[in-house]
Amino acid sequence: MFTAVLLFHARTAFSQKKNQLEGVWKIVEVTLPGALRDLSSSMKDTTIGNPQPGLLIFTKGYYSVNVLRGTQPRSAVEAAKDPNNLTDAEKLARFDEWQPLVANSGTYETKGSTIVRHPVVAKSVEVMNARDPLTQEFKIEGNSTLFLNPTPEHAKTEPRIKLIRVE
């Protein structure tokens, strides 16, 4: 009996220390600020209720992001006639295919309700070599829904994202 009580208390202590953010999250909704769509006017925000696939993984101080931007699935490009010597048209087609992909991984920390991400590797060299970390506000509802919002200084230019826990 004593052992069972001791195990229960140890399990409770472990579960309290686990970071609620840890897990695999799937993007289910993206809201683009009006200013992001048209910097010259005050258009209304646009919500995409069925966005292209996107996963965020948070685990023990590390994260990984793979997201496709946009509302339409990507189209595969034709195989290159000579993969070692792409034509300009083949290069442009590959750029168009890869352009919507956002991919970066690295370390993260939370400071209150802010996630601070430090990319180690990224599709974009600019993201990978940025001096400033990537920051977002976050809120978790019911342990199964995650909301990522831009910090106030980026609210007009960055999307708000809703995710659900898949693991």
N, C-alpha and C positions, 0 to 999 in steps of 0.2 A: 504494500500500500504506500509506504513512504517513497519507494522508488517511482511509482506512478505519479505521485504528487510532484516529486522533484523533476521528472521528465516533463510534466505539464508546465511547470514554471519555466524551465529552460526553453521549451518550445515557444511559450508566450514571449519571453525575452527576445528570442531570435526574430520572431515575426514582427515585433515592434521596431527592430533596428533596420529591417529591410526598407529600402527606398521605394516608395510607391511608383516612382517613375520607371523603375526597372521592368523590362518586358519588351514585347514586340507589339507595335502599334500600327494600325492600317489607317490611311487617310480616307475619310468618308465624306468630307465637305470642305470646300475652300471658298473663302469670301475675299474677293479682290476689291480693294478700296477704289472708289471712283477716280481719285487722283492718279492711281496707277494706270488706269485705262486711258485717261485723257487729262494730261497735266494742264490743259488750258481751260478746263471747265470744272464745275462741281457736280459731275455725274454721280448718280447713286451707286452704292456698292453693288457688286454682282456676286451672287452666290452660285457656286457650281455644286449641285447636289450629288452628282455622279462623276467625280473627277477621275482622271487617269490613275493607274496604280501608283501607290507610294507606301513605303514601309520605313519606319524609324525603329531602331533597336537601341535600348539603353540597358547597360549591364555593368555593374561594379566599376563605375567611373569611366566607362568607354561608351561610345555611341557610333551608330552607322545610319546614314540616310541615303535612300535611293528612291527618287521621286520622278515621275513623268509629269511635266507641266502641260497644260492645255486641256482641251475638251474632246479631242478626236484621237483615236488610236494612231500610232505611228505606222507608216508603210515601210516595208522592207525594200531596200534598193536592189537593183539587178546586180548580179555577180560581175565583177570587173573582168574585162577582156584580158588584161595583164595586171594582176594584183601588185606587181612590183613597179609598175609605171602607170599610175592612174591618170586619166585625162582630167582636164579642168571640170568637165561636166560630172565625172564620177566623184571627184573631190567634193563638189558642191552638193551632190546627192547625199553623200555620207555626212556632210556637215548638217544638212537638213534633218537627217535621220537621228543624229546624236544631239542636236541642239536642245530639245526639250528635256533631256536627262539631267537631273541634279543628283550628284553623288559625292559624298564626303564622309569621312570617318575620322575619329580622333578621341580625345578625352573630353569629359564634361564635369561640371560641378553645378550644384544648385546653391543659390544665395536667396533665401526666402522663397519668393514665388518667381524667381528668375533662373532660367537655365543659361549657363555660360559654356559655350562649346569652343574647343580649341582644335580645329582641323589639323590632322597630321598628313592625310592624303586626300586629294580631291580631284574631280574631273577638271575643275577650273584652277589653273595655277594662281590666279588672283585670290581665290578663296583659301587655297593652301598656304600662300605666303602673306596673307593679311596680318598686319600688326595687331589689329583689334580683334578680340574674339567675337563669335557670333552670339548674340543674345536674344532671348525671347522670354516673354512672360508665359507662365503656364498655370493651369488649374486642372485638377483631377476631380471628376464627379463619380461617386460610387465605385471607385476602383476600376471602372471599365471605360470611362470616357475621358479623353485628354483634350484640352483646348490649348493651342499654342497661338499666342498673340504677339504682335510686334511690340517692342518697347515704345513708350510714348513718342520719342523723337523719330520713329520710323512708321508710325501709324498710318500715314498717308501714302506710303510707298511699298509696304509689305503686306502680304495676305494674312488673314486669320484662318487658322486650320483646326478642324475638328477630326479627332482620331478615335478609334475604338481599339481596345486591347484584344489581340488575337492569341497571345500566349503569355 
